[in-house]
Amino acid sequence: EGARIAAWWDYGFHINALANRTTLIDNDVTNVERVAAVGAALLADEWEAHDRFRALGADYVMVTFGGLLAHTSDDLNKVPWMLRVAASAGKDAPREFGFLDFEGRIRVDALAPPRLRLSLVYRLCMHRFGEKLTERDKPLGFDRARRQEVADKEVELHRFEESFTSKNWLVRIYKLLPDAEDEEDATLGS
């Protein structure tokens, strides 16, 4: 009850209608800076993303991942749009260098750019995926959407906790863990 969900803008109405939860942005948002802030947070490393989402008031982060289902319109393939929207707002905008390969594509294999591999969106999608058998005669962690074996087979999370993953792994929801200061305050208050 009352949880606020951060997700890329095109899932906002679905989350509102199906889960009856508040989202940070949705399909009707006119504040480009707000959309850019969510995009920049998804592209940040896990620690910075946690701080950004906390500042935005999020309790959970939802990503879509098509690696098991071979769904190519997932959040990893939306990274170029996240970069463009973040750049359109100007401030703190990550650059495409380090997220896309030299041909402007998303890669998840050993040639995946380092900034992409450190980004929250990548880490939330890849968490535990390296253990998954997706196709017979393919290695564990074979991403069917990008047709590549993932390089990062053991993605550990430190600031987020997996709350839900759908059977086909298309929807993945993670809870923001409290800061150490929050835990201290809770202990002192009891």
Disulfide bonds with the S-S distance in Angstrom:
none
